[in-house]
């Protein structure tokens, strides 16, 4: 884990209506050892006293010298970040947390909902054609990064709740169909808590190891504030325990999560 001031190479708008951006940072130090499923904490707001806490962002993908992060503008912090131009420097902490259990010998289904696609995109960058991707969005205005999954070698299916792009329906429908067609060894899921819970329920009868990325409010990112705990099954007397998404996660085996 490093706390670095890094230079912005790119902060590109991917979807105007969806307000989706791709932020590329120049930092061989941060990129070294960075794994899909991990995240970075970025200080936003400059010297504005309203912005006390950093914001967590999943790793989309990285190479030897750069780290790419993708994000939606959803509040004042990401609105500030969207105005950053190349050459600007950002205070970045990371990489943090435990990422996806990548195994290039295993066929892996990547399931992403809304901004959750950015975390599984990192897995696609490592797995290539050993991955298939099922991506769900509310509408066509939010669809993005499909071409990146395909460039990495993933086969991609898209579903939207209103049917404005791809198929109409819920992502669980596509997950079940994909599992009936192809034998997968692993499943990685990232999205809303309800979506991940429902996907885990669909996957359970197939007996496939399913991992979920619990994107809680990770304020500090280092396990100090205890604001991002996840309730998990345990062998202790009470049968459960809390673990920190930022430190012990954010990736957990879905079978351990008490939804």
Number of C-alpha atoms within 10 A of each C-alpha: 14 12 14 16 16 18 19 20 19 18 20 16 17 18 16 10 11 17 17 23 22 19 22 21 26 20 20 15 18 24 21 15 13 22 23 26 30 24 26 25 23 21 20 23 18 13 9 8 7 11 14 13 16 20 20 23 18 28 28 28 25 24 14 14 13 19 24 21 21 24 22 19 15 11 8 13 18 17 15 13 20 20 8 17 15 14 13 13 16 18 15 22 23 21 26 25 22 20 24 24 16 17 14 13 9 14 19 27 28 26 29 26 23 19 21 21 28 27 31 31 28 25 28 30 22 19 21 19 18 19 25 25 27 23 29 31 27 19 18 18 16 21 25 20 19 18 11 13 24 17 14 19 19 25 19 15 18 20 26 24 17 15 16 15 18 18 16 18 16 19 25 21 13 19 21 14 10 17 15 11 8 11 13 19 15 19 26 28 28 28 24 17 15 10 19 26 17 13 23 24 15 15 18 13 8 13 9 15 17 22 24 27 27 25 23 17 15 24 19 18 27 19 18 12 12 19 16 23 22 22 15 18 14 13 8 8 7 8 9 15 15 15 18 23 27 30 19 17 24 29 24 23 18 25 16 13 19 13 13
